[in-house]
Amino acid sequence: MKKFNHLLKSFLFVSLFFLINQKVKAIDSYSPWDKEIVALFKAMPVQEEGRLKPMQTVARYKLLRINNSKRLSFPINGEKIKVSATEWLLDCLFRPELAKEMPIFKINNPAVIESIGVKAHSSPRERYSYNEIFMVQDAMKILSERTNKLGEMMNDPDQEESSKKDRRDPINAGLLALKSAVNEFEWAVNAFNFARDGVNVDLGSISEEFQKSQNGKTKISYFVEQFDKIIEIARGPEGKDFIDQISGAFSLLERDTATAGVKDNVSMISLAMFPPQDNKDEEWLKPGYFIEQLTFKSNELTPDERKDFSSWAIPYLISLEQLSRNVSNPDIFKGELQKLSDNVIKIATDREEYKNIKLELFSNEKNLFHWALPFYVMAFLLLAFSWLSPGSRFSRGLVVIVWGMAIFATIALVAGICLRSVMLSRPPISTLYETIPFITAVAVILCLLIEFFDRKGIALASSVVVGIIGIFLAWKFEIKEQRDTLKVLEAVLRSNFWLATHVIAINIGYAAAILAGLVAHIFIFSKRLNLGGDDFRKTITRMVYGITCFGLLFALVGTVLGGVWANDSWGRFWGWDPKENGALMICLGALIMLHARMGGYIKDLGMNIIAVVILVITVFSWWHVNQLETGLHSYGFTSGIMFWLYIVYAIECAVITVGLSCYSPSKKGFFNTPMAISFFLLAFVFTIAFVTLAVTTTS
C-alpha cells in the first residue's frame, strides 16, 4: 500500500509539473472584425497627452509599446494572419480572452523570460502571448517582485548608483520593459470589465426593492442608477446584513473603476473617450469617472447635480454595456458603435476639436515619411548602377530617374512635415523627433540645389544618402521612444513666433553643418585612397565652403534670436546653458574655418577636416547636451542613445585621423609639422576613447 501511495504521489507530481510547464496552446482561430466597425472605431476621438487624436493613433502607439511594432501578425494553421493596431485594440476591449492568446510580447533576450520561469522560444523573433506567461506558476509574481525591488532601489537616494548599475543589467532592463508592457496590456483587456461583467452581486436577490438580474450580476448602469436607494437601505435597520452582502462587490467595482480610468488619473493607459458635460471644460473623461461620481463620490454632488449628471452619464455606460455584451452579434454591435461614434463626433465637432482628426487619419494611412524611404533607397541603387558606365546614354537615363525619385521622396518628406504642422497649428519643429525629418529635408534640398547648378553627381549622391540616413534615424527614434510624436508643447515653448524664427534658423544651421561634414568625408577618403583627381576634390571643397557659409548665417541668426527669446522667457539673454554653448561652438567652429582659410593657415584638406570637427560639435549640440539633464533646455532626454553617440564620435574621430594622415611631412606648412603629428595622435586617442566608452556603456 505504501509503495502504491508513493507511486501515486510521484505520478501526480510529474503530471502537475507537466501541466504547469507545458506550452500554452497557440491561438488556433481568428475572426476578423467587420471593416465598417474598424472604420468607425479608428475615427473615434480620444484625448491623450493634452490633445484630441483618433483611436487609431492611440491603438498604434499602445501596440508599439507592447509589440515593438504598429502591426501584429501571427500564424494560424500555416496562414499568416495580419491584425492592424485598431483591430487589436478592439480585441483587447471587447474580446479580451482572444487577445490574451495572441503572441504579442517581444522579448529578444531568452534569459529574461527564463528568469521568471517561462520556457524560452527557439527563435528570439517569436512573440509570447499573455496566457503563455500567466499560466506558468508564479511567473507574474516573480516578475512583479523583481521589478518592484528595482523600483524601490531607483527611488532610494542612497542606492542611486547601485540602482543605475542594476538597471543597465540586460536581464533587469528586459524585466522592466516586460513589466511595463504587461501592465499596459492588462489595463487594455480589463478596461471594460465593468461594462462586460457588471457588478458581482444580484441586488434583486438581496432586496425586493430591486430588479433581479439574469446572470446573478447587476448591470453597472442599473447599479449607479439605483445607488441612492442602495445607500438608503444600507443606512436602514437591515443595513448591516445588506452591507455584508455587497461589500465584496464594492471592492471589485472600485478596482474596475480605477482600471477604466478616473478624472484625477492622468495615465495614458485609460481611454478619455467622452467629451465633458460642460463645454468650457477642456478635459475629456474616462468611463471610470462616471461610475466614481455616481457611487464613491456621489456625496460631493447636490441632488439636482447628481440627477443632471446621472441623466447625462448613464447613456454612455449603457452604450458601453451594449457593445461589450453584443460582440457576437455584429449588426447590433455596429449599430451601437455607430450611434456612440456619431454622438461623440458631433459634440467634438461642435466644440471645434474634431477638425484635425481626419487629417491625422490621412497621415496615419499614407505615412509619408516611410513612403520617402524606399524611393531614396531605390534612387541610391539606380545611381550606383549608373556609375558602371559613366557618360553613357544608359547612365544618363538612370540619373534622370534618380532625379525624379529623389524629388518625389523629398516632396513626400516635406509634405509630411507640413501636414504635422497643420495638424498641430504651429511651426514644424518643437520636439527632438521633429528636428530629424526637418534637418533631413533641409540637407536634401541643399544637395539637390547644388546638383542643379553643379551637375557633377556628388551632391545628388549625397542627397539620397542623407535622405536614407535621416528617415531611418527618425523611424528608429520613434520605435525607441514608443510615444506619439505629435506632442503638445511645454508652456515655455508655446510661442509660434519664436518657433518659426529661432528654432527653424538654428536647425537650418544644424542641417548645413552636418551636410558640410558628411560631404567632407568624400574629400578625405578620396585624398587618402587617391580616388578622383584634384578637380574632383576642388569641387567638394567649394561645396563644403558654400554650405558652411550658408549654415553659419542661420546658426548666428538663430543663436541671437534664441538669446532674445531667453531674455523674454527667462529674464536673461545668455546663461552658458549647454544648448547655448553648443550653438556658440558651431558658430565659432565655422568662423575659425573660414578665417583660417582666408589667412592661408589651412588649405583644402584642412577645411574638410575642420568641417568634420564641426559635424561632431553639431551632433553634440543636437543630441548629447539633452542627455546631460542640466540647464533650461533639458527637455529632450532620450534613454539608450549614449552608445550610439559614442560610436558616432569614434567614427568621426577615425575620419579625422585618416584626414590628418594625408599630410605629407616633406611639405612645408602650418599643419605639415610636428603639430600635424600631435593632432593625428590626439584624434587617434579620442577614437580609442570613444570606442571604449561605447563598450562600457553597454556592459
N, C-alpha and C positions, 0 to 999 in steps of 0.2 A: 504493500500500500504506500509506504514511504517512497519507494522507487517510482511508483506511478505519479505521486504528487510532485516529486522532483522533475519528472519528465514533463508534466503538465505545466509547471511553472516555467520551465525552460522554453516550452512551446509558446506560451503566452508572451514571454519576454521577447522572443525572436519575432513573433507576429507584431507586437507593439512597436518594436524597433523598425520593422519593415514598413508599417503603416505611417510612422512618423517621418521616416526618411525617404519614402518613395516620392518620385517626381509627380507633382500635381498634373493631372491630365490637362493638356493644352486645349485651348479653345477649339471646338470641333465644328462650329457653325456660326455664321454671322448674317443677320438680316439687315440689309442697308435701309437707311431712312428714306422716306419719300422726298424727292427733290424739292417739292414745294415747301415741305416742312423745314428742310435745311435752309432754303432761301429766306423763309420768314424769320427763322431763328437767328441767322447770322446778321440780319439787318436790324435786330432789336438793339436799342441804345442801352449802354451800361456806363455808369460813371466810375472811373478808376483813376487814381493819381491826379485828381483835380480836373479832369476833363471828361467829356462825353465821347464815347467811342463805340463802334459796333461790336456786337457779341463775338463776331468772327475774330477781331483783334484780340479780345480777351482770351478766347479759346486758343489762338495761335501761340501766345506767349505763355499760357499755362502749360500747354503741351511741350513747348520748347524747354521750360524749366524742368520738366519731368523726363522727357524723352530725348532731349538734345536735338530735336527736330520739330518742325512745324507740321509734320505729316506722320501718320502712323501706318505701318504695313506689317503684315504677318501672314504666314502660310496656313491654309486650311485645305487638307487633302490634296496637296501638291499645287494648289492655286494660290497666287499671291493676292491677298486682299488689301486694298488701299483705303484708308479711312482719313478723311480730312479732319482738321482740328475742330471744326464746328460739329461734325458728326460725333467725334469723340466726346466733346463736352455734353452733347445731347445724351450719349450713352451714360456718362457719369451721373448726370442729374436724374434721368428717367429710367435707365436700365443699369443700375449700379452693379448688380450681380454679374452681368455680362462684362462690364468694364473691368471688374476685378480679375477676369480671366485673360484679359488682353496682355500680351507681352509688351510692357511699356517702360520699365525702369532700365536705363542703360548703366551698366557697371563694367568699366574697362578693366579694372584690376580684380582678378579672381580671388585674391587674398581678402578683399573687402567683404565679399559675400560669404566666404568661408569663415570669416572671423565671427559671424553671428550664427553659424551652424547650418547654413544652407549650402547644398552641393552646387559647385560652380558648373556652368555650361562648358562644353568642349570648345566653343568659339566665343571670344570676348564680344563679338558683334551681336550675339543673341541677347535679346532683352529678357527681363524677368517680369512675370505677372505679379500682381499684388497677392493673389492667393498662393502663389508659389513660395513667397516669403512668409506670409501669415500662417500658413498651415504647418510650418516647421515649428516644433515645440520650442517656446522661449525665444524665438528669433527676434520678434518685435521687442520683447522685454530686454534682451541683451543690447539691441540697437538703441533703445531709449536710455538705458543705464549708462552706456559708454558715451553717448553724445551729451547727456545731461552732465556727466562728470567733466567733459571738455568745456561745456558751457560755464560751469561753476569756476573752473580754472581761469577762463577768459575774463570773467567778471571780478576775479580776486586780484587786486593790485600787487599783492605780494608774490603772486605766481605768474606775473605778466610775461617774463622772459621764458619761463619753462612752458607756459601755455603756447607761446609762439612756436617753440620747437616741436611740441606735440601736434599742433595744427598742421605743421609742414610735413609730418609723417604721412606717407601716401595712404596708409590704411585709415588713419584717423580722418584725413581730409575726405576720403571716399565715404566714410561712415557719416560725416556731417552732411555731405551732399545728398546721400541716400535718405537720411532722416528728413531733410528739407523737402525732398521730392515726395516721400511717403506722406508727410503732413499735408502737403498741398493736395495730393490725390485723395486722402481721406476726407478732407473738407469738401472736395468736389462731389464725391459719391454720397456723402451724408447731408449735403446742403438742403435737400428737400425731404428729409426723413419725416419732418413734422407734417408735411402735406400727404406723403405716401402712407405713413403708418398711423397718423393721428396720435391722440393721447392714450397712453396704455391703461385705460380704465373705462368701464362702461357705466356712465353716470346713471343711466336708466335702471340698472340692476341694483344700484345703491339707494336710489330715492325715486319715488313715484313722481317727483316734481320734474323729472327729465325724461326725454325720449330714450328708448332702448336702441342700441346700435346693433348692426347686423353681424359684425365680426368680433364683438367684445371690446372694441376700441372706439373712442369718441372722436369724431372729426374735429380738427383744430378750429375750424370756422364756427362750429356749434359750441365748442368749449369756451371760446373767448366771448361769444355772443351771450352765453349764459353765466358768465363769470360773476356778475353781481349776485345772482341767485346762489351760486356756489359759496360765495363769501357769507351770504345771509344764513345759509344752512350751517356753515362751519361755526358761526357765532351763536347758533341756537342751542337748545337743550341737548340735542344728539350730536353736537358738533365734534366732540372728541372721537367718537367712532367713525364719523364721516371723514375727519381729517386723517385718521389712521389708514383708511382705505384708499385715499387718493394721494398720500404723501409720496409714495414711490413714483407715482405717475408725474408728480410735480418735479421731482429730481430729474427724471428723463426729459421732461419738457424744457427744463432750464438748460440742459445740455444741448438739446436740439435747437433751442432759440439762439444760443451762443454760436452754434455751428452755422445757422442760417445767416447770422450777422446782425448786429445791432448798430445803432447810430453812433455810439461812442467808440466803436471798434473801427479803426482806420485800416485794418488789414485788407490787402488786395485779394485775399483768398475768397471772401464772400462777395456776392454779386449785388451791387447797388443798382437795381434794375427798375426801380419805381420812382417816378417824379414826386417831389414833396407836395404836401397838401397846400402849402402856402406858396404862391408863385414868386414871392420875394425871397424865399429860401433857396439858396444855390445848391445845397447838398441833397443828392438823391438818396433814396432809402433802400435798405436791405430788408428782406421779408421778416427776419427775426425781430426787427424794430416794431412791426405791427403787433406781434404776439407780446412782446415785452410791455408795450404801452397799455395793452388791453388786459394784462394779467399782473405781472410783477410790479409794474409802476402805475397801475390804474388809480391808485390813491393820489397821484400827482395831478390828476385831471378833475375838473369840476364835472358834475353830472351832465351838464349841457355839452361841455368839451368832449367828454367821453362818448356821448351819443353821436355827436358830429363826427368824431374820429372813427368810431365803430362803423357808421354807415359808409364812410369813405374807404376804410382799410379792408373790411371783411370781404367785399367783392374780389379784391386781389388775392386773398387767401383761398377763396372758393375756386378761383381760376387756376391757381397752382394745384389745388386738390384734384380738379378735373383733369388737368394734364397728367399728374403723377399716377392717377388711377385708371387712365384710359390709353395707356401706351399700346396695348394690344389691339386697340380699335383706331386705326389711322384716320378715319373720317372724323370721328369725334375729336381726336387729338388735334388734327389740323384745324378744325373749326374753332376750337377753344384757343389755340395758339394765334389764329388769325384775329380773333376778337381782342385778345390781350395785346397783340402787336399793334393793331390799329389804334387802340385806346392810348397806349403809351407813346406811340409815334405822333399822334395828333397833339397830345399835351406838349411833347418835346418841340414840335413844330411851332405851336402857339407861343412857347417860351423862347423861340428863336435859337434853340440849341441843337436842332437836328440837321441844320443846313450842310454841315461838313461830313455827315455820316456817309452819304452816297459817294463823295469824293474819296473817302478813306476806303470804302469797299472797292472802288475802282483801283485805287493804289495797291490794295492787297492782292487783287486779282491779277493786275498787269505786272506788278513787281518790277518796275522799270530799271532799277539798279542791276538786278540779276539778268535782265534782258541784255544789258550792255556788255556784261562779262563775256558770254560766248562769242559775241561779234568782235570784241577786242582780241580774243584768243584766235579766232579764225583769221582775222586780219594779220596777226603776227605770223601764223603758219604760212599764209599765202605770200607774205613779204619775204619770208625765209626761202620759199621756193623761187621767188624772183631773183634771188642772189645767185642761183645756179647758172643763169645765163644773162648776166647784166648787159643792158643795152639792147637786147633782142626785142622783137615785137611781142613775143610771149611774156617777157619780163615787164614791158611797158603796160600790157593789158592787165597783168596781175596787180601792178601798182595802182592802176585806176580803180580796180575792185577794192583794193586795200583802202584807198581814199574814201570810197563810198561806205565801206563797213565802219571805218573809224569815225566818219561824220555821223552815221546813223547811231552808233553806240554813244557818241558824245551828246547827241540830241536827246537820246533816252536818259542819259545821266543828268543833263541839265533840266529836262522835263520833270524827272523825279524830284530834284531839289526844289524846283518851283512849285510843284504840287504840294510838297510838305509845307512850304512857306505859306501857301494859300490856306491850307487846312488849319494852320495854327495862327494865321493872321499876324505874322511877324516876319522879320528878315530871316534868311535861310540858315544862319548859324547861331546856335545858342548853347549847344551841348558838345561834348568832346566827340561823340559819334558824328554829329553833323559836320564837323570840320573835315572829316575824312573824304566824303564824296565831293565837298566843295573844293578842297585843295587839289583833289584828283582832277576835277573838271577844269580848274584854272590852269593846271600844269599841262593837261592835254590840249586845251585851246591854244596856249602859248606855243606848244610844239607844232601844232597844225598851222598857225600863223607864220612861224619861222619857216616851215617847209614850203608854204605857199610862195614865199619870196626867195628862198634859198635853193630849193629843188635838188638837194644833194642826197636826200633819203635818210640822213641822220636823224633829223627831227621827227620824221614820220615813224621811224622805228622806235624812237624814244616815246612817242605819243602812245602807241599801243602797249608798250611795256609798262609805262606809268599807269595807263588805264587798268591793266590786268592787276598790277600790284595794289592800286588804290581800292578797287572794288572788292578784291579778295580780302584786304585788310578790314574793310567795312563789314563784310559778311562774317568774318571770324570774330570781330569785336561784338557784333550783335549776338552771336551764339555764346560768347564768353559772358556778356552781361546778363543775357536771358531776361531782359526787360524791354518794355515798349520804348522805342527810340523817339516817339513823338511825345515830348515831355513839356509840362508846364514849368515855367522858369521860377527860380528863386526871386524873391521880392526885389533884391538889389539889381537884378538883371532885366527887370521888366521896363525897358526903355527902348522903343523901336528906333529912335534916332541914333543912340549910341551903338545899338546892334547893327544898324545899317551903315555906320561910318567906321568907328574904331575896330570892331570885331572883323568886319569884312576886309578892311585895309590890312590889318595885321595878318590875316590868313592868306591874303594875296601875297604878302611878303614871305610868309612861310612857304607857299607853293613855289615861288620863284627861287628861293634859296635852296629848297630841296631839289628842284629841277636842275639848277646850275650844278649842284654837287653830283647828281646822277649822270649828267652829260659829261662832267669832268672825268668820271670813271672810264669813259670811252677813250679819252685822250691818254690817260695814264697807262692803260693796258696796251693801247696802240703803240705808245712810246716804248714800253718795256719789251713787248713782243715783236717790235719792228713791223707792225702791220699798217698798211696805208702809207701815204707819203707826207711830206711836210705840208702840202696844200690841204690835205685832209685834216691834219691836226690844227692848221691855222683856222680852218672853218669852225672847228669845235671851239677853239679859244674865243673866236668872235661871238659865238653863241653864248658861251659862259659869261663873257664880258657884258653883252647886252642884257641877258637875263638878270645878272647881278645888279646892274644899274636900275632896271625896272623894279626888281624886288626891293632895293634899298629905298627907292622913293616911297613905296607903300609902307615899308616897315617903319620908316621915320615918321611919316604922317600918322600911321596907326598908333605908334608909341606916344606921340604928343597928344593925340586925341584921347588915348587911354588915360593919360595924366589929367586931362581936363575932366574926364568922366569921374576919375577917382576923387578929384577935388570936389566935384559936385555931390558925390555919394558918400564919401568917407571923410571929407574935410581936409585932405592933403593931396598935393599934386604927385609927389613921389615918396615912396616909403621903403625902397630897397626890398620890395617883395620879390620872392623867387621868380615869379612870372614876369615881373617888370625887368628884373635883371637879365632874364633870358632874352627878352625883346631887345634890350640895350646891347647885349653881346652880339646879336645878329647884326645890328646896325654897325657896331664898331668893327666886327669882322669884315663886313663888306667895305667899309671905309678904309681899313688897313690894306685890303687887297688892291683897291683902286688907286690909293696914293702910292703904294709900293710899286705898282705897275707904272704909274706916271713918273715916278722918280727913278725908274730903271733898276730898282733893287731886285725885282723879280721879272722873269720873262714868262713865256707861255706855260712852261711846266710849273713854275711857282704859283701862277694864277690858278691853275687847275687843282694843285694840291691844297691851296687855301680854300678853294670852293668846296672841297670835300670836308675840310675842317669846319666850315660854316654849316654844312649839312649836319654834322654831328651836333653842333651847337643848337641848330634848329630842332632836331629830334629831342634834345634835352629840354628845350623850352616848351615844345609842343606836348611831350608826354611825361618826361621824367619829373619835372617840378610838381606835377599833380600828385606824384607818389610821396612827396616829402610831407604832405599834410600839414604844412605851415603856411602862414600868410593868408591874406584875404582872398586869394584866388584858389584856395584848396577845395574846389568843388568837383574835381574831375578824377578822383582816385579810382583806379582800376586794379583789382586784385589779380595777381598771377601774371603780370606782364614784365616784371623785372628781369626774368630770364631772357626774354626776347630783346629787351633793351640792351642788356649786356652783350648779347650776340651781335646786335647791330653795331654797337660801339667797337666790338672786337673786329668785325669785318671791315669797318671803315678805317680803323687804325692799321689794319693789314694793308688796305689800299693805299693809305698814306705812306706806309713803309715801302711798298712797291714803287710809289712815285718818287720818294726820296732816293731810292736805289738807282734811279735813272740818271742822277747827276754824275758827271764824269770828273774825277779828281784831277785830271790833266788840264782841265779848262779853268780859267780864272773867273771869278765872280763871287757875289755875296754868299751864295749857297754852295759853291764848289770849293769848300774849305773844311776844316775840322768841324765847323758849325753844322754842315750838312750831315756829317757822320753822327754828331750828337743828336740831331733831330731824328735821324734814322733809328738810332738805338732807343731813343725815347719812345718813338711810335711803336717799335717792336715790343718794348717792355709793356706799354699800355695794351697792346694786343693780347699778350700773355695774361696780363692782369684781368682784363675783361672776360676772357675765356674762363679763368679761374673763378671769377665772381659768378658767372653763369652756372658753372658746375656746382658751386657751393649753394647757390640759391635753390636748386632742385634737390639737394641732398638733405 
